[in-house]
Amino acid sequence: MNASTSLSKPAARRDCVFAAAGLKKEYDEGQVQALRGVDFQIMQGEFVAIIGPSGCGKSTLLQMLGALDLPSSGSLYYRDESVPDLKDPSGYRAQQIAFIFQAFHLLPTFTALENVQMPMLEAKWSREERVDRARQLLKSVGMEHRMGHFPSKLSGGERQRVAIARSLANRAPVLLADEPTGNLDSENAQLILELLVRLHQEQSMTVVMVTHDLEIAQKASRIIAMKDGRIVSDSAKN
């Protein structure tokens, strides 16, 4: 049994997407404590911003939600499943979780249209279905005029829009965004944030966004503030 399953499942409402209790993460045999006992619940359809200074544990927490890292102790559930004990973490990420990172992670030798199709290669999509959906997604993020361009020919804002379109390819119900505007100028950052808000509203996605910028976090409907591996405030906007 993993250390992460040593606590029972936290009590949660039926519409709870993520539930954590006593979540801890240590490195270097306990010398570094990235998370120091975190408790929270995230409900279906929420747009949650996690804020705090560098090193406060917010990105570590996001990686655990996406099963990219394991807690040292405590419990973390996605709906009714323990995330650390998932039998197929890669399948969970492919089917349930959409990721957006500060670095765009686009494949440089493929066009925008081809990059968006990549997550669909593992699903049972025909080539025609993949191309059609990729075109629809690029159009939805305002990139229909740049489908045939390679990443090197796109601006930072355009590359992030392609990355967002790619993240939506498999219709995952949860979007995890780690500093999605970190590499963008203020104008493009505003455009990307407006796009995320629109996608959240139109597709009823559950969105969890990590940022160090309070102004950016204000776009969310709920703000969780972290410091030194702990949650110091958790407030919903009216």
N, C-alpha and C positions, 0 to 999 in steps of 0.2 A: 504493500500500500504506500502511495506517495505521501510525503509529509503534508501535502496540500489537502488531503482528504481526512486529516485527523479531526477536523471540526465537522459537525453535522451541517446539513444544508440550511442556510439562513431562511427564516420565514419570509415569504414574498407573495405579492399579489399575483393573480393569474396573468396579468399583462406585463409582468416583469421580464425584461430581456436579460439583464445582467444583475447578479446579486453576489456581493462579496462580504466576507466576515473575517476579521483578524488577518487580513492579507499582508504578508511580509515577504521581502526579498532581500537576501544578503549575498554579498560577494566576498571573496578573499577570506573564507572561513570566519565570516561574521565581522570582519574589520570594517567593511563598508555596508551600511544599511540603507538600501535604496527606498524601501517601503517599510514602515514601522507600525503595522497594524491598521489597515485601512478597511473601513466598512462603508458600503454604499449600495444603492439599488438604482438601476436605470430602467425606465418604463418604455413600453412600446410607443414609438413615434416621437420621443423626446429629441431635442437638439441641445446637447450638453457640451459646454466648453470647460475644459480642465486647464486652469492657469497656474502660474507660479514661475519662480526664477529657474535658471538652468541648474540642473542637479537636484531638483526637489522631488523627483520620482514620477513626474507626469508621463514621460515617454515610456518609462518602464511599465507603468500601469497600462498604457495603451497596448504595448506589446503583449501583455498577458491577456488582455481581452481578445486579441487576435491569435492566441496560442502560439506566438512567436517566442515566448519565454515562459518559464514555469516559476510559480511562487515557491519560496522556501518553506512556508507554512501558511495556514489559513485556508479558506475555501473560496472558490470562485465558480459560479454557475452561469451558464448560458441557457436560459429557459430551464429545462429540467436536467441538463447534463453538466457534469463536472468538467470544466474546461481542461484542467491538468490531466484528467484521466480519459480524455477522448481517444478512441481507438484509431481514428483517422484524422489527425489534425490538419493535414493538407486538404482533405475533402471538406472539412469544416471551413477552412479559409476560402476554398474555391466556391462553395455553395452558399455560405451564410454571411461572409464578411467581404466588404469592398474596402480596399486600402487606397489612401492618397498620402504620399510622402512629400517632404520638403524637396528632396531630389526626385526628379520626375520618373526616372527608371524606364525611359523609353528605349527600345532597341534601335540603335543608330542606323542599321542597314535595312530597316523596314519603314515603309511610309506610315503616315498617320492612320490610314485605313487599315493597314496590315497590323499595326500595333494594337488597335482596338480589338481586332479579332483574336489575339493571342489567348485570352482566357477561355474562349469558346472552343479551342482545339481539343480540350479534354472532355467536352460535353458532346452530346449526340446531335450536333448541328450539321446540316449539309453545308457545302461551300456557299451555295446561293443564300441560305439562311444567315450564315455568318456575315457575308458581305452586306446583305440588306440591313441587318441589325446594326452593324458598324456604321453604315451610312446614316441611319436614323439617329444613332447616338451622337455622332459628330455634328449632325444638324442641330440636335437639341442643345449643344454647347456652343453653337455659333461657329463651327469649323467646317461647314460644308464646302467652303471655297478653298480649303487647304488639305483636302483628303489625300491627294497624291504627293504631298511634300514629305521629305525626310526631316527628322527632328532638328538637324543642323540648320535647316532653312526656316525654322519656326522661332518666334520670339519666346521668352520665358513664359509669358502669359498664355501663349498659344500651346506650348508644350504641356502646361499644367491642365489646360482644358482637354487636350487629348488624353492625358492621364486620368482625368475624371471620367471621360467617356469610356475608357477602358475598364475602369473600376466598376462601372455599371453593367458591363457586358452580360454577366450571368444572373442579373436581377437579384443580387444579394439584398436581404432586408436591412442590413446594418452597414453603415459607412463609418470607418475609422480614419480620421485625418490628423496626421502628425505635422504640425507647423505648415499647413498647405500653402501659405503665402510667404513663407520665409525667404524664398529666393526671388521675390517679385518686388517691383517698385510699387509705390502707393496706388497708382492708378490701376495697375493690373491686379493688385491685391484686392482692391474694392470690387472689381469685376468678378473675381473668383469667389469672393464671399457672397456676393449677390447671387451667383450661380448656385452655390451650395444651399443658400436659403430657399431658392426656388425649387431645387430638386427635392429638398426636405418636404416642402409644402405639397408639391405636385405628386410625389411618389410615396408619401407617408413613411419615409425611411427613418430609422433610428440613427441619429448622427452623434458621434462623440469626437470632438475636435480638441486637440492639444495646442495651446498657444502660450507664449509668454506676454502677449500684448492684450491688455485689458480692453482697449478700444475694439479690437477684433472680436474678443470674447463677447462683447455686447450684442453681437448678431445672434447669439444663442438664446434660448429661452430659459436656460438654467446654467449657473456658473458654479463650478467646484474649484475652490482655491486650495493649493497645496503648498506646504513648506516643510523642508527637512523630512520628507517621506511620510508626512501625515496630512490629512484633510483638516484645514483650519476653518473653512466656511463652506457652506452649501446652500445656495439661495436660488429660488426661481423668480423670474421676472414677471411682473403683473401684466 
